[in-house]
Amino acid sequence: MKTIITLVLLLILSSVCQASELDDLSKKYSKIYIRSIEGRKLFRGIIKVESNDGKYIVGELDPSFGITQMKVSAVRDAARYFKIEIPKTDDKIIWKLLKDKEFSIKLGAAYFGLLERRLKGINDVKIVVIAYNEGAKAVKEKFNKQELSEVYLNKVINATEEVKYKGGN
């Protein structure tokens, strides 16, 4: 019985440590790349929604990887815009790098920051959250037609509140 209790406590502590590490990395890189304070807070919710805080690091429907569930094209765009050094050749190397929490969060925050700048005329960080999931071009088209879905946005807002409630961001 003691062994089971010890294992449960270790699991709980490791998930708390994981969340704390994700909070720290999220704060560190969102301050560098994300302009809006609300965007910095919501970015932590994106991490929770995209990978359940690191439990799932390979996307189910498309080739997205890491805690921030990024596509290689998004990594390359963000890296180019913010002059972040990444391998230029093989996508598989970037997939492997995205398995690293810090690399994934750094590039995810950079991509969010890039989207803020690309959607500057819209002036609503919640639209940036939707664009993180759907892409800037698709969001611009849907925004102009007033056809945006807020399902993903609501998941991120709820996850942000959950993380905040547990002592994060």
TORKOL-903123 format. One record per residue: residue number from 1; x, y, z of N, C-alpha, C in turn. Coordinates in Angstrom, 1 decimal, m for minus. Example, Ala and Ser with C-alpha at 12.3 -4.5 7.8 and 13.67 -1.06 7.14 Angstrom:
R   nr     nc1     nc2     nc3    cac1    cac2    cac3     cc1     cc2     cc3
R    1    13.2    m5.7     7.8    12.3    m4.5     7.8    13.2    m3.3     7.8
R    2    12.8    m2.2     7.1    13.7    m1.1     7.1    12.9     0.0     7.9
This chain:
R   nr     nc1     nc2     nc3    cac1    cac2    cac3     cc1     cc2     cc3
R    1     0.8    m1.2     0.0     0.0     0.0     0.0     0.9     1.3     0.0
R    2     2.0     1.2     0.8     2.9     2.4     0.8     3.5     2.7    m0.5
R    3     3.8     1.6    m1.2     4.4     1.7    m2.6     3.4     2.4    m3.5
R    4     2.2     2.1    m3.5     1.2     2.7    m4.4     1.0     4.2    m4.0
R    5     0.9     4.5    m2.7     0.8     5.9    m2.3     2.0     6.7    m2.7
R    6     3.2     6.1    m2.6     4.5     6.8    m3.0     4.4     7.0    m4.5
R    7     4.0     6.0    m5.3     4.0     6.2    m6.7     3.0     7.3    m7.1
R    8     1.8     7.3    m6.5     0.8     8.4    m6.8     1.4     9.7    m6.5
R    9     2.0     9.9    m5.3     2.6    11.1    m4.9     3.7    11.6    m5.9
R   10     4.5    10.6    m6.3     5.6    11.0    m7.3     5.0    11.4    m8.6
R   11     3.9    10.8    m9.1     3.2    11.2   m10.3     2.6    12.6   m10.2
R   12     2.0    12.9    m9.0     1.5    14.2    m8.8     2.6    15.3    m8.8
R   13     3.7    15.0    m8.1     4.8    15.9    m8.0     5.4    16.1    m9.3
R   14     5.6    15.1   m10.1     6.2    15.3   m11.5     5.3    16.1   m12.4
R   15     4.0    16.0   m12.3     3.1    16.8   m13.1     3.1    18.3   m12.6
R   16     3.2    18.5   m11.3     3.3    19.8   m10.8     4.7    20.5   m11.3
R   17     5.7    19.7   m11.2     7.0    20.2   m11.7     7.0    20.5   m13.1
R   18     6.4    19.6   m13.9     6.2    19.8   m15.4     5.5    21.1   m15.6
R   19     4.3    21.3   m14.9     3.5    22.5   m15.2     4.3    23.8   m14.8
R   20     5.1    23.7   m13.7     5.9    24.8   m13.2     7.0    25.2   m14.2
R   21     7.6    24.1   m14.8     8.6    24.3   m15.8     8.0    25.0   m17.1
R   22     6.8    24.5   m17.5     6.1    25.0   m18.6     5.7    26.5   m18.4
R   23     5.3    26.8   m17.1     4.9    28.2   m16.8     6.2    29.1   m16.9
R   24     7.3    28.6   m16.4     8.5    29.4   m16.5     9.0    29.7   m17.9
R   25     9.0    28.6   m18.7     9.4    28.7   m20.1     8.4    29.6   m20.9
R   26     7.1    29.4   m20.6     6.1    30.2   m21.3     6.3    31.7   m21.0
R   27     6.5    32.0   m19.7     6.7    33.4   m19.3     8.0    34.0   m20.0
R   28     9.1    33.2   m19.9    10.4    33.6   m20.5    10.2    34.0   m21.9
R   29     9.7    33.1   m22.7     9.7    33.4   m24.2     8.5    34.2   m24.6
R   30     7.4    34.2   m23.9     6.3    35.1   m24.3     6.7    36.5   m24.1
R   31     7.5    36.8   m23.1     7.9    38.2   m22.8     8.8    38.7   m24.0
R   32     9.5    37.8   m24.6    10.5    38.2   m25.7     9.7    38.4   m27.0
R   33     8.8    37.5   m27.3     8.2    37.5   m28.6     6.7    38.1   m28.7
R   34     6.0    38.0   m27.6     4.5    38.3   m27.7     4.3    39.7   m27.1
R   35     3.7    40.6   m27.9     3.6    42.0   m27.6     2.5    42.2   m26.4
R   36     1.4    41.6   m26.6     0.3    41.9   m25.7     0.3    41.1   m24.4
R   37     0.0    41.7   m23.3     0.0    41.0   m22.0    m1.1    39.9   m22.1
R   38    m2.2    40.1   m22.6    m3.3    39.1   m22.7    m2.8    37.9   m23.6
R   39    m2.1    38.2   m24.7    m1.5    37.2   m25.5    m0.5    36.3   m24.8
R   40     0.3    36.9   m23.9     1.2    36.1   m23.1     0.5    35.1   m22.2
R   41    m0.6    35.6   m21.6    m1.4    34.7   m20.7    m2.1    33.6   m21.6
R   42    m2.6    34.0   m22.7    m3.3    33.0   m23.5    m2.4    32.0   m24.2
R   43    m1.1    32.4   m24.4    m0.1    31.5   m24.9     0.0    30.3   m24.0
R   44     0.0    30.5   m22.7     0.2    29.3   m21.8    m1.0    28.4   m21.9
R   45    m2.2    29.0   m22.2    m3.4    28.1   m22.5    m3.3    27.3   m23.7
R   46    m2.6    27.9   m24.7    m2.3    27.2   m26.0    m1.5    25.9   m25.7
R   47    m0.5    26.1   m24.9     0.3    24.9   m24.5    m0.5    23.8   m23.9
R   48    m1.4    24.2   m23.0    m2.3    23.2   m22.4    m3.2    22.6   m23.4
R   49    m3.8    23.3   m24.3    m4.7    22.8   m25.3    m4.0    21.9   m26.3
R   50    m2.9    22.4   m26.8    m2.2    21.7   m27.9    m1.6    20.4   m27.5
R   51    m1.1    20.3   m26.3    m0.4    19.0   m25.9    m0.8    18.5   m24.6
R   52    m1.8    19.1   m23.9    m2.2    18.7   m22.6    m0.9    18.8   m21.7
R   53    m0.3    19.9   m21.8     1.0    20.2   m21.0     2.1    19.1   m21.2
R   54     2.2    18.7   m22.5     3.3    17.9   m22.9     3.0    16.4   m22.9
R   55     1.8    16.0   m22.6     1.4    14.6   m22.7     1.3    14.1   m24.1
R   56     1.0    14.9   m25.0     0.9    14.6   m26.4     1.7    15.5   m27.3
R   57     2.8    15.0   m27.9     3.7    15.9   m28.6     3.7    15.6   m30.1
R   58     2.8    14.8   m30.6     2.7    14.6   m32.0     1.2    14.8   m32.4
R   59     0.9    15.6   m33.3    m0.5    15.9   m33.7    m1.1    14.7   m34.3
R   60    m2.5    14.6   m34.1    m3.2    13.5   m34.6    m3.6    13.6   m36.1
R   61    m3.9    14.8   m36.6    m4.4    15.0   m37.9    m3.4    15.5   m38.9
R   62    m2.3    16.1   m38.5    m1.4    16.6   m39.4     0.0    16.6   m38.8
R   63     1.1    16.9   m39.6     2.4    16.8   m39.0     2.7    18.0   m38.1
R   64     2.2    18.0   m36.9     2.5    19.1   m35.9     3.2    18.4   m34.8
R   65     4.1    19.1   m34.2     5.0    18.5   m33.2     5.2    19.4   m32.0
R   66     5.6    18.8   m30.9     6.0    19.5   m29.7     4.9    19.9   m28.8
R   67     5.3    20.5   m27.7     4.3    21.0   m26.7     3.4    22.1   m27.4
R   68     3.9    22.8   m28.3     3.1    23.9   m29.0     2.5    23.4   m30.3
R   69     2.7    22.1   m30.6     2.1    21.6   m31.8     2.3    22.4   m33.1
R   70     3.5    22.6   m33.5     3.8    23.4   m34.6     4.1    22.6   m35.9
R   71     3.8    23.2   m37.0     4.2    22.6   m38.3     5.6    23.2   m38.6
R   72     6.3    22.5   m39.4     7.7    22.9   m39.8     7.6    24.3   m40.5
R   73     6.6    24.5   m41.3     6.5    25.7   m42.0     6.3    26.9   m41.1
R   74     5.6    26.7   m40.0     5.4    27.8   m39.0     6.7    28.0   m38.2
R   75     7.4    27.0   m37.9     8.7    27.1   m37.3     9.6    27.9   m38.2
R   76     9.7    27.6   m39.4    10.6    28.3   m40.4    10.1    29.8   m40.5
R   77     8.8    30.1   m40.6     8.4    31.4   m40.7     8.8    32.3   m39.5
R   78     8.5    31.7   m38.3     8.8    32.4   m37.0    10.3    32.6   m36.9
R   79    11.1    31.6   m37.2    12.6    31.7   m37.1    13.1    32.7   m38.0
R   80    12.6    32.7   m39.2    13.1    33.7   m40.2    12.7    35.1   m39.8
R   81    11.5    35.3   m39.3    11.1    36.7   m38.9    11.9    37.2   m37.7
R   82    12.1    36.3   m36.7    12.8    36.8   m35.5    14.3    36.4   m35.5
R   83    14.8    35.9   m36.7    16.2    35.6   m36.8    16.7    34.6   m35.8
R   84    15.9    33.5   m35.6    16.3    32.4   m34.7    17.0    31.3   m35.5
R   85    18.1    30.9   m35.1    18.9    29.9   m35.8    18.2    28.5   m35.7
R   86    17.9    27.9   m36.8    17.3    26.6   m36.9    18.0    25.8   m38.1
R   87    17.9    24.5   m38.1    18.5    23.8   m39.2    17.7    24.1   m40.5
R   88    18.5    24.3   m41.6    17.8    24.8   m42.8    17.4    23.7   m43.7
R   89    17.9    22.4   m43.5    17.7    21.4   m44.5    16.5    20.5   m44.2
R   90    16.7    19.6   m43.3    15.8    18.4   m43.1    14.7    18.7   m42.1
R   91    13.4    18.5   m42.5    12.3    18.7   m41.6    12.3    17.8   m40.4
R   92    12.9    16.6   m40.6    12.9    15.6   m39.5    13.8    16.1   m38.4
R   93    14.8    16.9   m38.6    15.6    17.5   m37.6    14.7    18.4   m36.8
R   94    13.9    19.2   m37.4    13.1    20.2   m36.7    12.0    19.4   m35.9
R   95    11.5    18.4   m36.5    10.5    17.5   m35.7    11.2    17.1   m34.4
R   96    12.4    16.6   m34.5    13.1    16.1   m33.3    13.3    17.3   m32.3
R   97    13.7    18.5   m32.8    14.0    19.6   m32.0    12.7    20.0   m31.3
R   98    11.5    19.9   m31.9    10.3    20.3   m31.3     9.9    19.4   m30.1
R   99    10.5    18.3   m30.0    10.3    17.4   m28.9    10.9    18.0   m27.6
R  100    11.8    18.9   m27.8    12.4    19.6   m26.7    11.5    20.7   m26.2
R  101    11.1    20.7   m24.9    10.1    21.7   m24.4    10.5    23.1   m24.7
R  102    11.8    23.4   m24.4    12.2    24.8   m24.5    12.2    25.3   m26.0
R  103    12.7    24.5   m26.8    12.7    24.8   m28.3    11.3    25.0   m28.8
R  104    10.4    24.1   m28.4     9.0    24.2   m28.8     8.3    25.4   m28.3
R  105     8.5    25.7   m27.0     7.9    26.9   m26.5     8.5    28.2   m27.0
R  106     9.8    28.2   m27.2    10.4    29.4   m27.8     9.8    29.7   m29.2
R  107     9.8    28.6   m30.0     9.3    28.8   m31.4     7.8    29.1   m31.4
R  108     7.1    28.4   m30.5     5.6    28.7   m30.4     5.3    30.1   m30.1
R  109     6.1    30.7   m29.1     5.9    32.1   m28.7     6.3    33.0   m29.9
R  110     7.3    32.6   m30.5     7.8    33.5   m31.7     6.7    33.4   m32.8
R  111     6.1    32.3   m33.0     5.1    32.2   m34.0     3.8    33.0   m33.6
R  112     3.5    32.9   m32.4     2.3    33.7   m31.9     2.6    35.2   m32.1
R  113     3.9    35.6   m31.7     4.3    37.0   m31.9     4.3    37.4   m33.4
R  114     4.7    36.5   m34.3     4.6    36.8   m35.7     3.1    37.0   m36.2
R  115     2.3    36.1   m35.7     0.8    36.3   m36.0     0.3    37.6   m35.5
R  116     0.7    38.0   m34.3     0.2    39.3   m33.8     0.6    40.4   m34.8
R  117     1.8    40.3   m35.3     2.2    41.4   m36.3     1.5    41.2   m37.6
R  118     1.3    40.0   m38.1     0.6    39.8   m39.4    m0.8    40.2   m39.3
R  119    m1.4    40.1   m38.2    m2.9    40.5   m38.0    m3.0    41.8   m37.3
R  120    m2.1    42.7   m37.4    m2.1    43.9   m36.7    m3.3    44.8   m37.0
R  121    m3.9    44.7   m38.1    m5.1    45.5   m38.5    m6.3    45.1   m37.7
R  122    m6.3    43.8   m37.3    m7.5    43.3   m36.6    m7.5    43.7   m35.1
R  123    m6.4    43.9   m34.5    m6.3    44.4   m33.1    m7.1    43.6   m32.1
R  124    m7.1    42.3   m32.2    m7.8    41.5   m31.2    m6.9    40.2   m31.0
R  125    m6.3    40.1   m29.8    m5.4    39.0   m29.5    m6.2    37.7   m29.6
R  126    m7.5    37.7   m29.4    m8.3    36.4   m29.5    m8.3    35.9   m30.9
R  127    m8.2    36.8   m31.8    m8.2    36.4   m33.2    m6.8    35.8   m33.5
R  128    m5.8    36.3   m32.9    m4.4    35.7   m33.0    m4.4    34.2   m32.5
R  129    m5.2    34.0   m31.4    m5.3    32.6   m30.9    m5.9    31.7   m31.9
R  130    m7.0    32.2   m32.5    m7.6    31.4   m33.6    m6.6    31.1   m34.7
R  131    m5.9    32.2   m35.1    m4.9    32.1   m36.2    m3.8    31.1   m35.8
R  132    m3.5    31.0   m34.6    m2.4    30.0   m34.2    m2.9    28.6   m34.6
R  133    m4.2    28.4   m34.5    m4.7    27.0   m34.8    m5.0    26.9   m36.3
R  134    m5.5    27.9   m36.9    m6.0    27.8   m38.3    m5.1    28.4   m39.4
R  135    m4.2    29.3   m38.9    m3.3    30.0   m39.9    m3.8    31.4   m40.2
R  136    m2.9    32.3   m40.4    m3.3    33.7   m40.5    m4.1    34.0   m41.8
R  137    m3.8    33.4   m42.9    m4.5    33.6   m44.1    m5.9    33.2   m44.0
R  138    m6.2    32.0   m43.5    m7.5    31.5   m43.3    m8.3    32.4   m42.3
R  139    m7.7    32.8   m41.3    m8.4    33.7   m40.3    m8.8    35.0   m40.9
R  140    m7.8    35.6   m41.7    m8.1    36.9   m42.4    m9.4    36.8   m43.3
R  141    m9.4    35.7   m44.1   m10.5    35.4   m45.0   m11.8    35.3   m44.2
R  142   m11.8    34.5   m43.1   m13.0    34.2   m42.3   m13.4    35.5   m41.5
R  143   m12.4    36.2   m41.1   m12.7    37.5   m40.4   m13.4    38.4   m41.2
R  144   m13.0    38.6   m42.5   m13.6    39.5   m43.4   m15.1    39.0   m43.7
R  145   m15.3    37.7   m43.7   m16.6    37.2   m44.0   m17.4    37.0   m42.7
R  146   m16.8    37.3   m41.6   m17.5    37.1   m40.3   m17.9    35.7   m40.0
R  147   m17.0    34.8   m40.4   m17.2    33.3   m40.2   m16.3    32.6   m39.3
R  148   m15.7    33.4   m38.3   m14.7    32.7   m37.4   m15.4    31.8   m36.4
R  149   m14.8    30.7   m36.2   m15.2    29.7   m35.2   m14.4    30.0   m33.9
R  150   m15.1    30.1   m32.8   m14.5    30.4   m31.5   m14.3    29.1   m30.7
R  151   m14.5    27.9   m31.3   m14.3    26.7   m30.5   m12.9    26.6   m29.9
R  152   m11.9    26.7   m30.7   m10.5    26.6   m30.3   m10.2    27.8   m29.3
R  153   m10.7    29.0   m29.6   m10.5    30.1   m28.7   m11.0    29.8   m27.3
R  154   m12.2    29.3   m27.2   m12.9    28.9   m25.9   m12.1    27.9   m25.2
R  155   m11.5    26.9   m25.9   m10.7    25.9   m25.3    m9.5    26.5   m24.6
R  156    m8.8    27.4   m25.4    m7.6    28.1   m24.9    m8.0    29.0   m23.7
R  157    m9.0    29.7   m23.7    m9.4    30.6   m22.6    m9.7    29.7   m21.4
R  158   m10.4    28.6   m21.5   m10.7    27.7   m20.4    m9.4    27.1   m19.9
R  159    m8.5    26.7   m20.7    m7.2    26.1   m20.3    m6.4    27.2   m19.6
R  160    m6.4    28.4   m20.1    m5.7    29.5   m19.4    m6.2    29.7   m18.0
R  161    m7.5    29.7   m17.8    m8.1    29.8   m16.5    m7.7    28.6   m15.6
R  162    m7.7    27.4   m16.2    m7.3    26.2   m15.4    m5.9    26.3   m14.9
R  163    m5.0    26.7   m15.8    m3.6    26.9   m15.5    m3.4    27.9   m14.4
R  164    m4.1    29.0   m14.6    m4.0    30.1   m13.6    m4.5    29.7   m12.2
R  165    m5.6    28.9   m12.2    m6.2    28.4   m11.0    m5.2    27.5   m10.3
R  166    m4.4    26.8   m11.0    m3.5    25.8   m10.4    m2.2    26.5   m10.0
R  167    m2.1    27.8   m10.2    m0.9    28.6    m9.8     0.0    28.9   m10.9
R  168    m0.3    28.7   m12.1     0.5    29.1   m13.2     0.4    30.5   m13.6
R  169     0.9    30.9   m14.8     0.8    32.2   m15.3    m0.2    33.0   m14.6
